[in-house]
Amino acid sequence: MNTQQELVLLSSHGAWNLHGSAAARFSQANDYLGYLSDRNYSSATTRAYGYDLLAFRKFSSQVRPLSLRPASFLHLPA
């Protein structure tokens, strides 16, 4: 599955959102873009952040998945 071909950034009345068959998997990204619009960020800023999210998605699909271990906290003297 090629997510890049399934996601595009489109504008509707100055609000930018991810659209396409894979967009449902990235609803939090659209929520964030909507938040930026609601906070009156410029359309150009919201567009740039949207393209940054697409670039990050492309990058994250090409790198080897990270193996995460539970974090442990060290006791540090005050």
ZAKOL-140976 format. One line per field, with one value per atom (N, C-alpha, C, CB): y, z, x; atom name; residue number from 1. Coordinates in steps of 0.001 Angstrom, whole numbers, padded with zeros to 6 digits. Atoms other than C-alpha are relative to their C-alpha. Last residue first. Glycine has a CB too. Layout:
py Y|...
pz Z|...
px X|...
atomo CA|...
num NUM|...
This chain:
py -001369|016848|001041|000260|-000768|013522|001434|000004|-000980|011765|000777|000966|-000888|008595|000917|-000809|000074|007162|000965|000313|-001276|006642|-000232|000710|000095|003685|001317|-001147|-000919|003854|-000285|001447|-000840|000851|000877|-000881|000727|-000300|000907|-000461|-000799|000979|-000905|000946|000902|-000851|000804|-001268|-000030|001647|-001034|001394|-000297|000780|-000058|-000985|001228|000896|000351|-000729|000379|004053|-001269|001128|000508|004525|-000457|001053|001256|004909|-000635|000239|001055|007475|-001330|000424|000396|009622|-001184|001176|000677|009680|-000506|000946|001302|010483|-000796|000188|000867|013236|-001383|000613|000368|014737|-000919|001260|000963|014652|-000471|000627|001265|016302|-001071|000202|000588|018994|-001342|000956|000632|019548|-000596|001011|001170|020144|-000727|000406|001068|022455|-001275|000435|000444|024528|-001134|001183|000767|024709|-000559|000877|001272|025813|-000910|000233|000744|028513|-001374|000769|000434|029695|-000820|001217|001142|029781|-000548|000397|-000320|032080|-001287|000849|000042|030898|000274|-001385|-001075|032051|000056|001317|-000976|029772|001157|-000680|-000581|027860|001074|-001091|-000901|027339|000700|-000776|-001154|025895|001018|-000449|-000819|023670|001252|-000813|-000743|022420|000913|-000957|-001049|021452|000856|-000625|-000998|019597|001146|-000652|-000730|017776|001118|-000953|-000938|016879|000804|-000753|-001029|015359|001036|-000630|-000910|013531|001106|-000770|-000983|012087|000977|-000708|-001167|010380|001113|000514|000447|006858|001165|-000949|000385|008323|-000452|-001118|-001147|010064|-000366|001058|000263|006801|001091|-000159|001255|006864|-000332|-001129|001202|010496|-001240|-000046|000691|013860|-001224|000942|001172|015623|-000699|-000970|001327|018982|-001065|-000264|001075|022705|-001303|000334|001039|025353|-001160|-000496|-000410|028480|-000998|001260|-001264|027849|000409|-000107|-000304|024235|001225|-001215|-001136|023463|000141|001286|-000850|020109|001106|-000835|-001147|018079|000929|000743|-001282|014671|001094|000119|-001216|011184|001222|-000049|000022|007845|001235|-001236|-000182|008266|000062|-001120|-001302|008824|000261|000094|-001024|005872|001361|000065|-001232|003380|001145|000304|-001175|000000|001240|-000003
pz 000132|045103|000118|001033|-001254|044527|-000242|000627|000008|041344|001310|-001229|-001152|041505|-000012|001352|-000945|038042|001139|-000695|-000576|036179|001003|000675|-001433|033931|000509|000370|-000617|030467|001486|-000228|-001071|028929|000615|001098|-001267|025774|001048|000436|-001211|022278|001225|-000046|-001069|019182|001296|000067|-001232|016378|000978|000623|-001231|012997|001229|000167|-000765|010128|001282|000328|-000968|008110|000720|001008|000651|004900|000974|-000895|000679|006290|-000645|-001057|-000983|008837|-000647|000949|-000685|006111|000925|000792|000995|003981|000643|-001175|000263|007013|-001010|-000520|-001133|007998|-000191|001305|000113|004508|001143|-000009|001105|004648|-000145|-001325|-000469|008089|-001086|000440|-000924|006784|000530|001166|000830|003871|000851|-000989|000642|006357|-000878|-000825|-001003|008449|-000604|001244|-000202|005317|001025|000464|001187|004466|000173|-001262|-000109|008016|-001174|000056|-001094|007802|000125|001327|000466|004376|001073|-000398|000886|005572|-000496|-001191|001408|008376|-000811|-000553|000677|011922|-001476|000214|000965|013153|-000488|000611|-000733|016209|-000893|000604|-001035|014541|000799|000938|000667|011496|001019|-001018|000470|013648|-000683|-000961|-001166|015429|-000417|001020|-000333|012086|001196|000279|001023|011099|000231|-001414|-000272|014394|-001014|-000017|-001190|013923|000317|001203|000442|010396|001170|-000702|000776|011794|-000497|-001190|-000961|014417|-000708|000942|-000449|011647|001009|000614|-000449|010053|000478|-001125|-000944|009579|000593|-000689|-001255|008027|001050|-000255|-000893|005412|001343|-000673|-001264|003800|001033|-000249|-000584|000942|001328|-000971|000741|000209|000746|-000252|000652|001913|-000725|-000986|000758|004363|-000543|000882|-000583|005414|-000910|000247|000648|004842|000748|-000071|-000967|005789|-000752|000821|-000810|003597|001045|000668|-000670|002223|000969|000747|000182|001360|000842|000394|-000708|000857|-000329|-000348|000765|-000110|000883|-000604|-000808|001087|-000869|000573|000631|-000554|000956|-001405|-000779|000868|-000818|001265|-000574|-000915|000841|000833|001084|-003231|000521|-001015|000610|-000235|-001129|-000525|-000701|001580|-000646|001451|000089|-000986|000588|-001477|000000|000000|000000|001211
px 000526|017956|001070|-001052|-000007|019635|-000470|001414|-001087|018500|-000042|-000113|000115|016443|001218|-000103|-001115|016422|-000247|001347|-000407|013179|001125|-001200|-000183|012656|000521|000951|-000944|011169|000127|-000430|000563|009492|001093|-000664|000033|011248|-000626|001434|000071|010588|-000076|-001208|000390|011764|000044|000937|-000766|011786|-000533|-000036|000745|010343|000910|-001171|000238|012880|-000753|001346|-001025|012525|-000404|000245|-001208|010521|001080|000565|000325|006993|001229|-001069|000241|008191|-000371|-001095|-001227|009745|-000247|000571|-000830|006588|001286|000324|000628|004444|000824|-001447|-000319|006889|-000596|-000507|-001419|006645|000403|000894|-000128|002828|001447|-000488|000573|002888|000075|-001459|-000971|005250|-000493|000277|-001021|002864|001119|000576|000593|000058|001004|-001206|000024|002255|-000588|-000817|-001388|002973|000052|000891|-000401|-000738|001402|-000067|000711|-001607|000356|-001523|-000622|001066|-000632|-000127|-001319|-000143|000719|000855|000201|-003760|001339|-000885|000215|-002711|-000158|001170|-001292|-003195|-000257|000728|-000263|-006584|001445|-000358|-000808|-006724|000439|001224|000857|-009567|000730|-000503|000943|-007349|-000897|-000859|-000769|-004568|-000902|001104|-000322|-007068|000771|000815|001211|-008351|000212|-001144|000109|-004807|-001247|-000039|-001028|-004485|-000057|001385|000427|-007786|000988|-000138|001037|-006688|-000557|-001135|-000691|-003491|-001003|000765|-000616|-005548|000774|000927|000986|-007740|000601|-001207|-000753|-004745|-000933|000898|-001036|-006128|000772|000966|000655|-009295|001017|-001017|000152|-007139|-000629|-000835|-000696|-006000|-000219|001476|000476|-008555|000673|000223|-000360|-007899|-000443|001502|001106|-007934|000544|-000749|-000432|-005639|-001234|000850|000207|-007002|000577|-001495|-000743|-006355|-000221|001503|-000382|-008906|000648|-001242|-001145|-008995|000445|-000311|000302|-012488|001110|-001325|001413|-011636|-000310|-000914|000574|-007983|-001474|000747|000911|-006529|-000561|-001144|000388|-003538|-000846|001256|-000279|-003278|-000471|-000704|000175|-003054|000361|000840|001331|-003564|-000289|-000177|000948|-000589|-001429|000141|-000231|001673|-000993|001431|000762|000108|000166|000417|-000776|001402|-000823|000405|000838|000000|000884|-000954
atomo N|CA|C|CB|N|CA|C|CB|N|CA|C|CB|N|CA|C|CB|N|CA|C|CB|N|CA|C|CB|N|CA|C|CB|N|CA|C|CB|N|CA|C|CB|N|CA|C|CB|N|CA|C|CB|N|CA|C|CB|N|CA|C|CB|N|CA|C|CB|N|CA|C|CB|N|CA|C|CB|N|CA|C|CB|N|CA|C|CB|N|CA|C|CB|N|CA|C|CB|N|CA|C|CB|N|CA|C|CB|N|CA|C|CB|N|CA|C|CB|N|CA|C|CB|N|CA|C|CB|N|CA|C|CB|N|CA|C|CB|N|CA|C|CB|N|CA|C|CB|N|CA|C|CB|N|CA|C|CB|N|CA|C|CB|N|CA|C|CB|N|CA|C|CB|N|CA|C|CB|N|CA|C|CB|N|CA|C|CB|N|CA|C|CB|N|CA|C|CB|N|CA|C|CB|N|CA|C|CB|N|CA|C|CB|N|CA|C|CB|N|CA|C|CB|N|CA|C|CB|N|CA|C|CB|N|CA|C|CB|N|CA|C|CB|N|CA|C|CB|N|CA|C|CB|N|CA|C|CB|N|CA|C|CB|N|CA|C|CB|N|CA|C|CB|N|CA|C|CB|N|CA|C|CB|N|CA|C|CB|N|CA|C|CB|N|CA|C|CB|N|CA|C|CB|N|CA|C|CB|N|CA|C|CB|N|CA|C|CB|N|CA|C|CB|N|CA|C|CB|N|CA|C|CB|N|CA|C|CB|N|CA|C|CB|N|CA|C|CB|N|CA|C|CB|N|CA|C|CB|N|CA|C|CB|N|CA|C|CB|N|CA|C|CB|N|CA|C|CB|N|CA|C|CB|N|CA|C|CB
num 78|78|78|78|77|77|77|77|76|76|76|76|75|75|75|75|74|74|74|74|73|73|73|73|72|72|72|72|71|71|71|71|70|70|70|70|69|69|69|69|68|68|68|68|67|67|67|67|66|66|66|66|65|65|65|65|64|64|64|64|63|63|63|63|62|62|62|62|61|61|61|61|60|60|60|60|59|59|59|59|58|58|58|58|57|57|57|57|56|56|56|56|55|55|55|55|54|54|54|54|53|53|53|53|52|52|52|52|51|51|51|51|50|50|50|50|49|49|49|49|48|48|48|48|47|47|47|47|46|46|46|46|45|45|45|45|44|44|44|44|43|43|43|43|42|42|42|42|41|41|41|41|40|40|40|40|39|39|39|39|38|38|38|38|37|37|37|37|36|36|36|36|35|35|35|35|34|34|34|34|33|33|33|33|32|32|32|32|31|31|31|31|30|30|30|30|29|29|29|29|28|28|28|28|27|27|27|27|26|26|26|26|25|25|25|25|24|24|24|24|23|23|23|23|22|22|22|22|21|21|21|21|20|20|20|20|19|19|19|19|18|18|18|18|17|17|17|17|16|16|16|16|15|15|15|15|14|14|14|14|13|13|13|13|12|12|12|12|11|11|11|11|10|10|10|10|9|9|9|9|8|8|8|8|7|7|7|7|6|6|6|6|5|5|5|5|4|4|4|4|3|3|3|3|2|2|2|2|1|1|1|1
